[in-house]
Amino acid sequence: MALNTLPAGAFADDAITSDKINLANTFAFTGTVTGTPQGITKIVTVNGAGASEIDFSGNLGSYNYNMIVFKDLVTASDVSFRMRVFVGGTIQTATSYRFAGKMRSSAGNDSNQNGDGNDSWEVMNAIDNNASGEGNGSMGVIYVTQTEASRHPGFFGHGFQQAHNGNKNAIYYAGHNTGITSAISGLRLYPSSGNFTSIRATLYGVT
C-alpha cells in the first residue's frame, strides 16, 4: 500500500507549527499583539561630562517604578552627589528631603550619612575629584519606587564609591520627601557644587 505524501512546502520553515519556528527566516507580521509587555525598558542614556546637572524631566513614563544606573562618576571637586525631583515640570527645592546611607570602606571603616529637612537627597558624599587617577569613578543604581500621586516620593539603592580620601567604599542609600504627595514628573542628578567631570547615566522604566 502506497503511503500518502504531503505536497512540497506544506511545512515550510517559515510556518509556525506546534513544535518549531525557524527564526532565521523573514516574517511579515500583520496581526495584533494584546496584553501588557512586562520587563525593563530603556528610556534614555545621558553623558553628563562637563554638566552641572542631569535632568530626566517629563520622561519617567507610567511605569511601576524607575531606576537609574550610573557609572564613571567623577566631580570637579570633592563634593557630594545629590538628587531632586520634579513635580509638574517644576524642580522641588523645599527642605523636606530626608535621607540615610551607610558606607563600608576598603580600610574596614564604617560611616553614616543622614539628613532631615534638607533641600535635596544626598546619594553619595565626598566623591573623589581624582577618581580617574585612582583608576575608577563611582557607580551605582538608584531605584525610584514612589512616583504616583498620594505617596511621598522615595528612593533607595547601592553602589561603589571612590571616596575623596582614596578609600573604595561599598555604599547603600535611601530617602523620601515628606512634603510632596503629588506624582513626580522627573529627576535631577547634580554635584553639590561645580560640574561633573564625567558621568554616564541611563534611565529605565520597570513594569
VOZANU-762002 format. One record per residue (C-alpha): x, y, z. Coordinates in nm, 4 decimals. Layout:
// residues N
east / north / up
X / Y / Z
...
***
This chain:
// residues 207
east / north / up
0.0000 / 0.0000 / 0.0000
0.1403 / 0.3352 / -0.1004
0.1993 / 0.5941 / 0.1726
0.0259 / 0.9309 / 0.1434
0.2699 / 1.2164 / 0.0814
0.2347 / 1.5876 / 0.1514
0.2935 / 1.8436 / -0.1218
0.6319 / 2.0130 / -0.1188
0.6423 / 2.3177 / 0.1047
0.3409 / 2.2125 / 0.3123
0.5516 / 2.2652 / 0.6250
0.7937 / 2.5340 / 0.5114
1.0375 / 2.6574 / 0.7755
0.8674 / 2.9967 / 0.7938
0.5395 / 2.8423 / 0.9098
0.4680 / 2.8229 / 1.2823
0.3729 / 2.4731 / 1.3902
0.3219 / 2.3254 / 1.7313
0.6855 / 2.2293 / 1.7585
0.9120 / 2.4721 / 1.5716
0.9705 / 2.8110 / 1.4119
1.2778 / 2.8984 / 1.2066
1.3857 / 3.2438 / 1.3303
1.6440 / 3.2736 / 1.0540
1.3661 / 3.3491 / 0.8047
1.1909 / 3.6801 / 0.7437
0.8339 / 3.7239 / 0.8658
0.5693 / 3.9794 / 0.7644
0.3569 / 4.0296 / 1.0758
0.0048 / 4.1632 / 1.0226
-0.1596 / 4.0535 / 1.3454
-0.2218 / 4.2375 / 1.6718
-0.0304 / 4.1973 / 1.9957
-0.2515 / 4.2054 / 2.3026
-0.1680 / 4.2168 / 2.6698
0.0831 / 4.4251 / 2.8629
0.4552 / 4.3703 / 2.7965
0.6489 / 4.3070 / 3.1154
1.0080 / 4.3887 / 3.1985
1.2622 / 4.6685 / 3.1813
1.2526 / 4.9441 / 2.9186
1.5491 / 5.1685 / 2.8476
1.4275 / 5.5277 / 2.8244
1.7426 / 5.7367 / 2.7709
2.1193 / 5.7444 / 2.8327
2.2914 / 6.0747 / 2.9141
2.6619 / 6.1607 / 2.9006
2.6889 / 6.4399 / 3.1587
3.0596 / 6.5221 / 3.1274
3.1104 / 6.8937 / 3.1987
2.7473 / 6.9497 / 3.3004
2.6306 / 7.0966 / 3.6305
2.3204 / 6.8754 / 3.6343
2.1406 / 6.5920 / 3.4538
1.7622 / 6.6201 / 3.4187
1.5275 / 6.3331 / 3.3463
1.2258 / 6.5616 / 3.3256
0.8940 / 6.4525 / 3.1830
1.0166 / 6.1109 / 3.0705
0.9618 / 5.8847 / 3.3718
0.6607 / 5.7326 / 3.1950
0.3796 / 5.5321 / 3.3525
0.5880 / 5.2506 / 3.4988
0.5596 / 5.0759 / 3.8340
0.8946 / 5.2290 / 3.9192
1.2053 / 5.3751 / 3.7566
1.5729 / 5.3113 / 3.8018
1.8875 / 5.4993 / 3.7109
2.2155 / 5.3165 / 3.6519
2.5199 / 5.5445 / 3.6605
2.8937 / 5.4922 / 3.6167
3.2191 / 5.6871 / 3.5708
3.1053 / 5.9432 / 3.8295
3.3826 / 6.1964 / 3.8865
3.3231 / 6.5512 / 4.0098
3.5316 / 6.8643 / 3.9595
3.5927 / 6.8923 / 4.3352
3.5422 / 6.6792 / 4.6454
3.1655 / 6.7265 / 4.6771
2.8522 / 6.5183 / 4.7252
2.6318 / 6.3578 / 4.4599
2.2695 / 6.4681 / 4.5008
1.9209 / 6.4196 / 4.3563
1.5963 / 6.6208 / 4.3461
1.2509 / 6.5568 / 4.1999
1.0262 / 6.7455 / 3.9576
0.6527 / 6.7875 / 4.0120
0.4539 / 6.9126 / 3.7130
0.7801 / 7.0061 / 3.5418
0.8999 / 7.2219 / 3.8355
1.2094 / 7.1280 / 4.0355
1.1376 / 7.0854 / 4.4069
1.3843 / 7.2576 / 4.6429
1.1837 / 7.2864 / 4.9672
1.3563 / 7.1482 / 5.2768
1.1538 / 6.8303 / 5.3135
1.4016 / 6.5750 / 5.1778
1.5126 / 6.3036 / 5.4208
1.7878 / 6.0500 / 5.3561
2.0181 / 5.7986 / 5.5198
2.3150 / 5.5993 / 5.3980
2.5827 / 5.3553 / 5.5074
2.9371 / 5.3176 / 5.3781
3.1888 / 5.0403 / 5.4356
3.5399 / 5.1300 / 5.3199
3.8242 / 4.9219 / 5.1844
4.0130 / 5.0179 / 5.5002
3.7481 / 4.8455 / 5.7136
3.5824 / 5.1635 / 5.8398
3.2083 / 5.2209 / 5.8646
3.0493 / 5.5623 / 5.8294
2.6977 / 5.7002 / 5.8068
2.5325 / 5.9823 / 5.6147
2.1895 / 6.1155 / 5.7007
1.9797 / 6.4290 / 5.6860
1.6348 / 6.5557 / 5.7814
1.4845 / 6.8751 / 5.6415
1.7238 / 6.9110 / 5.3503
1.6675 / 7.0680 / 5.0079
1.7844 / 6.7537 / 4.8236
1.8684 / 6.3886 / 4.8703
2.2344 / 6.3065 / 4.9218
2.3113 / 5.9881 / 4.7298
2.6862 / 5.9837 / 4.7991
2.9060 / 6.2284 / 4.9834
3.2724 / 6.3148 / 4.9346
3.3069 / 6.1996 / 4.5726
3.6708 / 6.1920 / 4.4646
3.7706 / 6.4563 / 4.2089
4.0749 / 6.2451 / 4.1225
3.8847 / 5.9205 / 4.0673
4.0172 / 5.8834 / 3.7143
4.3660 / 5.8868 / 3.8623
4.2573 / 5.6184 / 4.1070
4.1549 / 5.4035 / 3.8099
3.7795 / 5.4181 / 3.8618
3.4877 / 5.6521 / 3.9141
3.1922 / 5.5903 / 4.1399
2.8984 / 5.3840 / 4.0134
2.5640 / 5.2593 / 4.1321
2.1922 / 5.2131 / 4.0815
1.9083 / 5.4312 / 4.2131
1.5568 / 5.2866 / 4.2378
1.2726 / 5.5402 / 4.2497
0.9713 / 5.3401 / 4.3620
0.7186 / 5.6049 / 4.4687
0.6285 / 5.8190 / 4.1678
0.2487 / 5.8262 / 4.1787
0.0132 / 6.0740 / 4.3464
-0.0812 / 6.0447 / 4.7157
0.2569 / 5.8958 / 4.8105
0.5767 / 6.0626 / 4.9275
0.8399 / 6.0117 / 4.6551
1.1194 / 5.7850 / 4.7693
1.4347 / 5.6139 / 4.6522
1.6900 / 5.3524 / 4.7546
1.9979 / 5.1973 / 4.6021
2.3530 / 5.0777 / 4.6319
2.6854 / 5.1281 / 4.4621
3.0619 / 5.1649 / 4.4698
3.2114 / 5.4947 / 4.5800
3.5603 / 5.6190 / 4.5030
3.5919 / 5.8485 / 4.8047
3.7891 / 6.1717 / 4.8337
4.0393 / 6.0135 / 5.0750
4.1233 / 5.7308 / 4.8344
3.9039 / 5.4721 / 5.0064
3.6915 / 5.2387 / 4.7996
3.3500 / 5.2176 / 4.9630
3.0501 / 4.9892 / 4.9360
2.7573 / 5.2224 / 4.9888
2.3834 / 5.1950 / 5.0471
2.1412 / 5.4879 / 5.0385
1.7698 / 5.5632 / 5.0752
1.5339 / 5.8522 / 5.1341
1.1930 / 6.0093 / 5.0826
1.0337 / 6.3553 / 5.0681
0.7758 / 6.4271 / 5.3371
0.6484 / 6.7476 / 5.1735
0.5294 / 6.6026 / 4.8409
0.2193 / 6.3925 / 4.7799
0.1829 / 6.4693 / 4.4091
0.3035 / 6.2432 / 4.1305
0.6602 / 6.3280 / 4.0354
0.7432 / 6.4052 / 3.6731
1.1220 / 6.3918 / 3.6698
1.4552 / 6.3596 / 3.8489
1.7685 / 6.5734 / 3.8641
2.1200 / 6.4440 / 3.9405
2.3862 / 6.7001 / 4.0282
2.7023 / 6.7652 / 4.2314
2.6576 / 6.9877 / 4.5360
2.8839 / 7.2419 / 4.3650
3.0705 / 7.2685 / 4.0371
3.0311 / 7.0281 / 3.7464
3.0601 / 6.6629 / 3.6644
3.3995 / 6.5772 / 3.5231
3.2386 / 6.2607 / 3.3917
2.9227 / 6.0569 / 3.4387
2.7068 / 5.8304 / 3.2246
2.3531 / 5.7697 / 3.3488
2.0737 / 5.5582 / 3.1994
1.7079 / 5.5878 / 3.2978
1.4914 / 5.2740 / 3.2806
1.1218 / 5.2102 / 3.3362
1.0140 / 4.8866 / 3.5018
0.6647 / 4.7404 / 3.4559
***
